[in-house]
Amino acid sequence: MPDLTPREIVAELDKDIVGQGDAKRAVAVALRNRWRRRQLTEELRRQVTPKNIMLIGPTGVGKTEIARRLALLVGAPFVKVEATKYTEVGYYGRDVESLVRDLVEAAILLVRTKERESVTEQAKARVNDRLLDLLLPAPTPQAWVEPDSAEADEAHDRRERSREKMRTRLESGELEGRDVEITIPGRAVAPVSIVGAGNMDQMEMDLQGMFEKILPKSAQTRKLTVAEARPILLAQEIDALLDPEKINQAAVALAEETGIVFIDEIDKVASDEGTGRGPDVSRQGVQRDLLPIVEGTTVTTKYGPVKTDFVLFIAAGAFHRTKPSDLMPELQGRFPIRVELQDLTRDDFARILREPRASLLRQYQALLGTEGIHLEFAPEAIDVMADLAHQVNRSTQNIGARRLHTILERVLEELSFDAPDRYDKRVVITAEHVRNRLESLAKDEDLSRFIL
């Protein structure tokens, strides 16, 4: 994990996310506290737990993006879950503990990717040896030649010289078109499947793993060129060099120490009625099931027990109809840092279109560039789109920056359709073009509800 200061973390987040300085500062401090914790003595380190964060704000203002970019920035295992897909034990739906299993799977992917990179060079050398074996099969032993005789030694030397010549040609790329026969192992398929078992996904994975071990795997022999066989053999050799147990242990440790879980729609499991009947029963149950996970517990996974004491939890919700105080007091206490994200202003929309490294304008320019289209946006056109996004969000449902996706699709609809056949490959989107495409729709409030 890079040892970034809070100021450096905020600067990195500013490259992709516009505004929301308070939320960026909160997550930057939480991340830096992890580095600070690692500097403590072992005895004190066990007592310092993360200060979980609750982000409060309307949809489309950057709550999820802040958490996702944060995890990418530090290479930490990250899982985004919807609180609404979980139900109390006994109801149909996913078990809350599955979010910890998902986090471990994310950690496994990170560790495996890193390990694969570390053994790639060694695997490439082994692939060349395998290709040489396929291109230059071992000679059949001659009955009249003694194993340790001069004739046998001479044959061995000739073969080694031929092999080295073949190796030189292989490494220079001369043999990429030669055919070789390789064996591709199949995968055992479990003969049974658990249907409709919402809370038994872990059992189904365990059954699949068990059947893979005990059932015979069907192998398939295919004739491919050297160029086609190389990536298949490379994947096989990389897998052979990896130590699954080492990866699993490292992944569990990584998930426990640096994992980030983003729980979205936390407001949807808050009860605003307090009746104790209907859906509130399940909502309260989800909160009760979430509590020990956030508080710190040990969850059994297929890779071993995983402690959640030091996992950073970031919860988010719009809280339109409910308040954070409608959550269980015990759960509220596990999110001591609360940050309110601000509605996006007209200037924010203009900055979102212009500033981020992968802004929407750059995305559309790159997409249409594949058709040879050189697309430009006049500064006034960007301002008009920002004005319209802000206006429609205020007059209808406020969906934040997601409104810009709809507006740009509308503005570029004809160009996207005609791009392959267009003769004039240079296109400038002007303010007048944007107004012609959108202004009549934006003024008709009933229509803009559905189109914009």
C-alpha positions as CSV (number, residue, x, y, z in Angstrom):
1,M,0.0,0.0,0.0
2,P,1.5,3.4,-0.9
3,D,2.2,5.6,2.1
4,L,0.2,8.6,0.9
5,T,-0.4,11.6,3.1
6,P,-4.0,12.8,3.4
7,R,-3.2,15.8,1.2
8,E,-1.8,13.5,-1.5
9,I,-4.9,11.2,-1.3
10,V,-7.2,14.2,-1.7
11,A,-5.1,15.5,-4.7
12,E,-5.4,12.1,-6.3
13,L,-9.2,11.9,-5.8
14,D,-9.5,15.4,-7.2
15,K,-8.2,14.1,-10.5
16,D,-11.4,12.0,-11.0
17,I,-14.0,13.4,-8.7
18,V,-15.3,17.0,-8.6
19,G,-16.1,18.7,-5.3
20,Q,-17.1,17.0,-2.1
21,G,-14.1,18.1,-0.2
22,D,-15.4,17.1,3.2
23,A,-16.0,13.5,2.1
24,K,-12.5,13.3,0.5
25,R,-10.9,14.6,3.6
26,A,-12.7,12.1,5.8
27,V,-11.7,9.1,3.7
28,A,-8.2,10.4,3.4
29,V,-7.8,10.6,7.1
30,A,-9.3,7.1,7.6
31,L,-6.8,5.7,5.1
32,R,-3.8,7.5,6.7
33,N,-4.9,6.2,10.1
34,R,-4.3,2.7,8.7
35,W,-0.7,3.6,8.0
36,R,-0.4,5.2,11.4
37,R,-1.7,2.0,13.0
38,R,1.0,-0.1,11.3
39,Q,3.6,2.0,13.0
40,L,2.3,1.2,16.5
41,T,3.5,-1.6,18.8
42,E,1.8,-5.0,18.4
43,E,0.0,-4.6,21.7
44,L,-1.4,-1.2,21.0
45,R,-2.1,-2.0,17.4
46,R,-4.7,-4.6,18.4
47,Q,-6.7,-2.0,20.2
48,V,-6.9,0.6,17.4
49,T,-9.9,-0.1,15.1
50,P,-11.0,1.9,12.0
51,K,-13.4,4.8,12.4
52,N,-16.1,3.8,10.0
53,I,-17.7,6.5,7.8
54,M,-21.3,7.3,6.8
55,L,-21.8,9.4,3.7
56,I,-25.1,11.2,3.5
57,G,-26.2,12.7,0.3
58,P,-28.5,12.4,-2.8
59,T,-27.8,10.0,-5.6
60,G,-25.2,10.9,-8.3
61,V,-23.0,13.2,-6.2
62,G,-20.0,10.8,-5.9
63,K,-20.5,8.7,-2.8
64,T,-19.7,5.3,-4.5
65,E,-17.0,6.8,-6.7
66,I,-15.1,8.2,-3.8
67,A,-14.9,4.8,-2.1
68,R,-14.1,2.9,-5.3
69,R,-11.3,5.3,-6.3
70,L,-9.9,5.2,-2.8
71,A,-9.6,1.4,-3.0
72,L,-8.0,1.6,-6.5
73,L,-5.6,4.2,-5.2
74,V,-4.1,2.0,-2.5
75,G,-4.7,-1.5,-4.1
76,A,-7.0,-2.6,-1.3
77,P,-9.6,-5.3,-1.7
78,F,-12.9,-3.5,-2.2
79,V,-16.5,-4.7,-2.2
80,K,-19.6,-2.6,-2.9
81,V,-22.9,-4.1,-1.7
82,E,-26.5,-3.0,-1.6
83,A,-28.0,-3.2,1.9
84,T,-31.4,-3.9,0.3
85,K,-30.3,-7.3,-1.1
86,Y,-29.7,-8.7,2.3
87,T,-32.5,-10.1,4.5
88,E,-32.8,-11.3,8.1
89,V,-31.8,-14.9,8.5
90,G,-34.9,-17.0,7.8
91,Y,-36.1,-14.8,5.0
92,Y,-35.4,-15.3,1.3
93,G,-32.3,-13.3,0.3
94,R,-28.5,-13.2,0.8
95,D,-26.9,-13.7,4.1
96,V,-25.1,-10.6,5.4
97,E,-22.0,-12.6,6.1
98,S,-21.6,-13.2,2.3
99,L,-20.2,-9.6,2.0
100,V,-17.2,-10.8,4.0
101,R,-16.8,-13.7,1.6
102,D,-17.1,-11.4,-1.3
103,L,-14.3,-9.2,0.2
104,V,-12.0,-12.3,0.5
105,E,-12.7,-13.2,-3.1
106,A,-11.7,-9.6,-4.1
107,A,-8.5,-10.0,-2.0
108,I,-7.8,-13.4,-3.7
109,L,-8.0,-11.8,-7.1
110,L,-5.6,-9.0,-6.0
111,V,-3.0,-11.3,-4.5
112,R,-3.3,-13.8,-7.4
113,T,-2.8,-11.0,-10.0
114,K,0.3,-9.8,-8.1
115,E,1.7,-13.4,-7.8
116,R,1.0,-14.1,-11.5
117,E,3.1,-11.0,-12.4
118,S,6.0,-12.2,-10.3
119,V,6.2,-15.6,-11.9
120,T,5.4,-14.6,-15.5
121,E,9.1,-14.5,-16.7
122,Q,9.8,-17.9,-15.2
123,A,6.7,-19.3,-16.8
124,K,7.7,-17.9,-20.2
125,A,10.9,-19.8,-20.0
126,R,9.0,-23.0,-19.2
127,V,6.6,-22.4,-22.1
128,N,9.6,-22.2,-24.5
129,D,10.8,-25.6,-23.1
130,R,7.4,-27.1,-23.6
131,L,7.1,-25.8,-27.1
132,L,10.5,-27.2,-27.9
133,D,9.4,-30.6,-26.6
134,L,6.4,-30.4,-28.9
135,L,8.3,-29.3,-31.9
136,L,11.2,-31.7,-31.3
137,P,9.8,-34.9,-29.9
138,A,12.0,-37.2,-27.9
139,P,13.7,-39.9,-30.2
140,T,12.6,-43.5,-29.8
141,P,15.4,-45.6,-28.2
142,Q,17.2,-47.9,-30.6
143,A,17.5,-51.4,-29.5
144,W,21.0,-51.9,-30.9
145,V,22.5,-48.8,-29.2
146,E,23.9,-49.1,-25.7
147,P,22.6,-46.4,-23.4
148,D,26.1,-45.3,-22.3
149,S,27.9,-46.0,-25.5
150,A,29.7,-43.5,-27.8
151,E,26.9,-43.7,-30.3
152,A,24.4,-42.8,-27.6
153,D,26.5,-39.8,-26.5
154,E,26.9,-38.6,-30.1
155,A,23.1,-38.9,-30.7
156,H,22.5,-36.9,-27.5
157,D,24.9,-34.2,-28.6
158,R,23.3,-33.9,-32.0
159,R,19.9,-33.6,-30.4
160,E,21.1,-30.9,-28.0
161,R,22.6,-28.9,-30.9
162,S,19.3,-29.3,-32.9
163,R,17.4,-28.2,-29.8
164,E,19.5,-25.0,-29.4
165,K,19.1,-24.1,-33.0
166,M,15.3,-24.7,-32.7
167,R,15.3,-22.5,-29.5
168,T,17.0,-19.7,-31.4
169,R,14.4,-19.9,-34.2
170,L,11.6,-20.1,-31.6
171,E,12.8,-17.0,-29.7
172,S,13.2,-15.0,-32.9
173,G,9.6,-15.7,-33.9
174,E,10.3,-17.9,-37.0
175,L,8.2,-20.8,-35.8
176,E,5.0,-19.0,-34.8
177,G,3.1,-20.6,-37.7
178,R,4.2,-24.2,-37.0
179,D,1.5,-26.6,-35.7
180,V,1.7,-28.3,-32.3
181,E,-0.7,-30.6,-30.4
182,I,-1.4,-29.5,-26.8
183,T,-3.6,-31.0,-24.2
184,I,-6.1,-28.7,-22.5
185,P,-7.5,-30.1,-19.2
186,G,-11.2,-29.9,-18.7
187,R,-13.1,-29.0,-15.6
188,A,-15.3,-31.3,-13.6
189,V,-18.9,-30.2,-13.3
190,A,-20.9,-30.9,-10.2
191,P,-23.7,-33.3,-11.0
192,V,-26.0,-31.5,-8.5
193,S,-26.9,-27.9,-8.0
194,I,-28.7,-26.1,-5.2
195,V,-31.6,-24.2,-6.7
196,G,-33.2,-21.3,-4.9
197,A,-30.8,-21.5,-2.0
198,G,-30.3,-17.7,-1.4
199,N,-28.3,-18.2,1.8
200,M,-26.4,-21.3,0.7
201,D,-24.1,-19.8,-2.0
202,Q,-21.1,-20.8,0.1
203,M,-22.3,-24.4,0.3
204,E,-22.7,-24.5,-3.5
205,M,-19.1,-23.2,-4.0
206,D,-17.8,-25.8,-1.5
207,L,-19.7,-28.6,-3.4
208,Q,-18.3,-27.4,-6.7
209,G,-14.7,-27.5,-5.3
210,M,-15.3,-31.0,-3.8
211,F,-16.5,-32.4,-7.1
212,E,-13.6,-30.8,-9.0
213,K,-11.3,-32.8,-6.7
214,I,-13.0,-36.2,-6.9
215,L,-14.5,-36.3,-10.4
216,P,-12.2,-37.2,-13.4
217,K,-11.4,-34.2,-15.6
218,S,-11.9,-34.7,-19.3
219,A,-8.8,-33.5,-21.3
220,Q,-9.0,-32.2,-24.8
221,T,-6.2,-32.4,-27.4
222,R,-6.1,-29.6,-29.9
223,K,-3.9,-28.8,-32.8
224,L,-2.8,-25.1,-32.7
225,T,-0.1,-22.9,-34.1
226,V,2.7,-22.0,-31.8
227,A,1.3,-18.4,-31.6
228,E,-2.1,-19.8,-30.6
229,A,-0.7,-22.3,-28.1
230,R,1.7,-19.9,-26.4
231,P,-0.9,-18.0,-24.2
232,I,-2.7,-21.3,-23.3
233,L,0.6,-22.9,-22.2
234,L,1.6,-19.7,-20.4
235,A,-1.6,-19.7,-18.3
236,Q,-1.0,-23.4,-17.5
237,E,2.6,-22.7,-16.4
238,I,1.7,-19.7,-14.3
239,D,-1.0,-21.7,-12.5
240,A,1.5,-24.5,-11.9
241,L,4.0,-22.1,-10.3
242,L,1.4,-20.5,-8.0
243,D,1.0,-21.8,-4.4
244,P,-2.8,-21.7,-3.7
245,E,-2.3,-22.0,0.1
246,K,0.1,-19.1,0.2
247,I,-2.2,-17.0,-1.9
248,N,-5.2,-17.8,0.3
249,Q,-3.4,-17.0,3.5
250,A,-2.0,-13.7,2.1
251,A,-5.5,-12.8,0.8
252,V,-7.2,-13.4,4.1
253,A,-4.5,-11.2,5.8
254,L,-5.0,-8.5,3.2
255,A,-8.8,-8.5,3.6
256,E,-8.5,-8.3,7.4
257,E,-6.0,-5.5,7.4
258,T,-6.8,-3.3,4.4
259,G,-10.3,-4.4,3.2
260,I,-12.9,-1.7,2.4
261,V,-16.6,-2.5,2.3
262,F,-19.0,0.0,0.9
263,I,-22.6,-0.5,2.0
264,D,-24.9,1.5,-0.3
265,E,-28.5,2.2,0.3
266,I,-28.1,1.9,4.1
267,D,-31.1,4.3,4.5
268,K,-33.4,1.7,2.9
269,V,-33.0,-0.7,5.9
270,A,-33.8,2.1,8.4
271,S,-37.3,2.0,9.8
272,D,-39.3,5.3,9.7
273,E,-42.4,3.7,11.1
274,G,-41.4,1.8,14.2
275,T,-44.4,-0.4,13.9
276,G,-42.6,-3.7,14.1
277,R,-44.7,-5.1,11.3
278,G,-44.4,-5.6,7.6
279,P,-41.1,-5.0,5.9
280,D,-39.8,-3.3,9.0
281,V,-39.3,-6.7,10.7
282,S,-36.8,-7.6,7.9
283,R,-35.2,-4.2,8.0
284,Q,-34.5,-4.4,11.7
285,G,-33.2,-7.9,11.2
286,V,-30.7,-6.8,8.5
287,Q,-29.5,-4.1,10.9
288,R,-29.1,-6.7,13.7
289,D,-27.1,-9.0,11.3
290,L,-24.9,-6.1,10.1
291,L,-24.1,-5.0,13.6
292,P,-21.7,-7.8,14.5
293,I,-20.0,-7.6,11.1
294,V,-19.3,-3.9,11.5
295,E,-18.5,-4.3,15.2
296,G,-15.9,-7.0,14.6
297,T,-16.5,-10.7,14.4
298,T,-15.1,-13.8,12.8
299,V,-16.7,-15.1,9.6
300,T,-16.1,-18.6,8.3
301,T,-15.1,-18.7,4.6
302,K,-13.8,-21.4,2.3
303,Y,-10.3,-19.9,2.8
304,G,-10.5,-20.0,6.6
305,P,-11.8,-17.7,9.3
306,V,-11.8,-14.0,8.6
307,K,-11.9,-11.3,11.3
308,T,-13.7,-8.0,10.4
309,D,-12.3,-6.0,13.4
310,F,-10.0,-3.9,11.2
311,V,-12.0,-3.7,7.9
312,L,-13.0,-0.2,7.0
313,F,-16.8,0.1,6.5
314,I,-18.2,3.1,4.5
315,A,-22.0,3.3,4.5
316,A,-23.9,5.6,2.2
317,G,-27.5,6.6,1.8
318,A,-29.7,9.5,0.6
319,F,-31.9,9.5,3.7
320,H,-34.8,11.2,1.9
321,R,-37.5,9.6,3.9
322,T,-35.5,8.5,6.9
323,K,-32.8,9.9,9.1
324,P,-29.5,8.4,10.3
325,S,-31.1,8.4,13.8
326,D,-33.7,5.9,12.5
327,L,-31.0,3.3,12.4
328,M,-30.5,1.1,15.5
329,P,-28.4,3.1,18.1
330,E,-25.9,0.3,18.2
331,L,-25.4,0.5,14.4
332,Q,-25.2,4.3,14.5
333,G,-22.4,4.1,17.0
334,R,-20.4,2.0,14.6
335,F,-20.3,4.9,12.1
336,P,-18.8,7.7,14.2
337,I,-17.7,9.8,11.2
338,R,-20.6,11.3,9.3
339,V,-20.2,13.5,6.2
340,E,-22.9,15.2,4.3
341,L,-22.3,15.5,0.6
342,Q,-23.6,18.6,-1.2
343,D,-25.9,18.8,-4.2
344,L,-24.2,19.5,-7.4
345,T,-24.3,23.1,-8.7
346,R,-24.3,24.3,-12.3
347,D,-20.6,25.0,-12.0
348,D,-20.0,21.4,-10.7
349,F,-21.7,20.0,-13.7
350,A,-19.5,22.0,-16.0
351,R,-16.4,20.9,-14.1
352,I,-17.5,17.2,-14.3
353,L,-17.7,17.5,-18.0
354,R,-14.3,19.2,-18.4
355,E,-11.9,18.2,-15.6
356,P,-11.7,14.5,-14.6
357,R,-9.1,12.3,-16.4
358,A,-11.9,10.1,-17.8
359,S,-14.6,12.8,-18.1
360,L,-17.7,12.1,-20.2
361,L,-16.5,14.3,-23.0
362,R,-13.2,12.5,-23.2
363,Q,-15.0,9.1,-23.2
364,Y,-17.2,10.1,-26.1
365,Q,-14.3,11.7,-28.0
366,A,-12.4,8.4,-27.7
367,L,-15.4,6.2,-28.6
368,L,-16.2,8.2,-31.8
369,G,-12.5,8.5,-32.5
370,T,-12.5,4.7,-33.3
371,E,-14.7,5.7,-36.3
372,G,-12.3,8.4,-37.4
373,I,-14.4,11.2,-36.0
374,H,-12.5,14.1,-34.5
375,L,-15.1,15.5,-32.0
376,E,-14.8,18.8,-30.3
377,F,-17.1,20.6,-27.8
378,A,-17.3,24.4,-27.9
379,P,-16.9,25.9,-24.3
380,E,-20.4,27.5,-24.7
381,A,-21.9,24.0,-25.5
382,I,-20.5,22.6,-22.3
383,D,-22.0,25.5,-20.3
384,V,-25.4,24.9,-21.9
385,M,-25.3,21.2,-21.1
386,A,-24.4,22.0,-17.5
387,D,-27.2,24.6,-17.3
388,L,-29.7,22.1,-18.6
389,A,-28.6,19.3,-16.3
390,H,-28.9,21.6,-13.3
391,Q,-32.3,22.9,-14.5
392,V,-33.8,19.4,-15.1
393,N,-32.5,18.1,-11.8
394,R,-34.2,20.9,-10.0
395,S,-37.5,20.7,-11.8
396,T,-37.8,16.8,-11.8
397,Q,-36.0,14.1,-9.9
398,N,-32.5,15.0,-8.8
399,I,-30.2,12.2,-10.1
400,G,-27.0,14.2,-9.8
401,A,-24.2,13.7,-12.3
402,R,-26.0,10.8,-13.9
403,R,-28.2,13.4,-15.7
404,L,-25.2,14.2,-17.8
405,H,-25.1,10.7,-19.3
406,T,-28.7,11.2,-20.6
407,I,-28.0,14.7,-21.9
408,L,-24.8,13.7,-23.8
409,E,-26.5,10.6,-25.3
410,R,-29.3,12.8,-26.5
411,V,-26.9,15.4,-28.0
412,L,-24.8,12.9,-29.8
413,E,-27.5,10.4,-30.8
414,E,-27.5,11.3,-34.5
415,L,-23.7,11.6,-34.7
416,S,-23.2,8.2,-33.0
417,F,-25.6,6.6,-35.5
418,D,-24.2,8.2,-38.6
419,A,-20.5,8.1,-37.6
420,P,-19.4,5.1,-39.8
421,D,-20.9,6.6,-42.9
422,R,-20.1,10.2,-42.3
423,Y,-17.9,12.0,-44.9
424,D,-17.0,15.0,-42.8
425,K,-14.9,13.5,-39.9
426,R,-14.4,16.8,-38.0
427,V,-17.4,17.7,-35.8
428,V,-17.8,20.6,-33.5
429,I,-20.7,20.6,-31.0
430,T,-21.9,24.1,-30.5
431,A,-24.2,25.7,-28.0
432,E,-26.8,26.1,-30.8
433,H,-26.7,22.4,-31.5
434,V,-27.2,21.5,-27.9
435,R,-30.2,23.9,-27.6
436,N,-31.8,22.5,-30.7
437,R,-31.5,18.9,-29.4
438,L,-32.5,19.5,-25.8
439,E,-34.1,22.8,-24.9
440,S,-37.7,22.0,-26.0
441,L,-37.5,18.7,-24.0
442,A,-36.2,20.4,-20.9
443,K,-39.0,23.0,-21.0
444,D,-41.7,20.3,-21.2
445,E,-41.5,19.1,-17.6
446,D,-43.7,16.1,-18.1
447,L,-41.7,14.9,-21.1
448,S,-38.3,15.6,-19.5
449,R,-39.2,13.2,-16.7
450,F,-39.0,10.3,-19.1
451,I,-36.5,11.6,-21.7
452,L,-34.0,13.6,-19.7
